[in-house]
Amino acid sequence: QVQLVESGGGLVQAGGSLRLSCAASGFTFSTYDMAWHRQAPGKERELVATITSGGVTTIFVDSVKGRFIISRDNAKNTLYLQMNSLKPEDTAIYYCGRLWPASWGQGTQVTISS
């Protein structure tokens, strides 16, 4: 059974940093491409970043380029999202996911105060 459990969200002031983690189980984590999505209040869910099984990363949201870093530790079956220089518009629920077959965690709330 695939399980993805996010952690690390919270309330921080603008300009601060957070590191989100996603603990994966129930599948061979190292062989799958993974991603982070986010959904802001009143908006559709958007793809933030992906990382292939080989470690190639792509950031899809222009506003987070240079601030967010996606990474993975295959030995720990864990996906990360390092978020720096946070802005109020980064406020959202962040979801970790396996790209295909698709599977998503429950999400972790990130709130940035101005």
Secondary structure, 3 states (H helix, E strand, C coil): CCEEEEECCEEEECCCCEEEEEEEECCCHHHCCEEEEEECCCCCCEEEEEECCCCCEEECCHHHCCCEEEEEECCCCEEEEEECCCCHHHCEEEEEEECCCCEECCCEEEEEEC
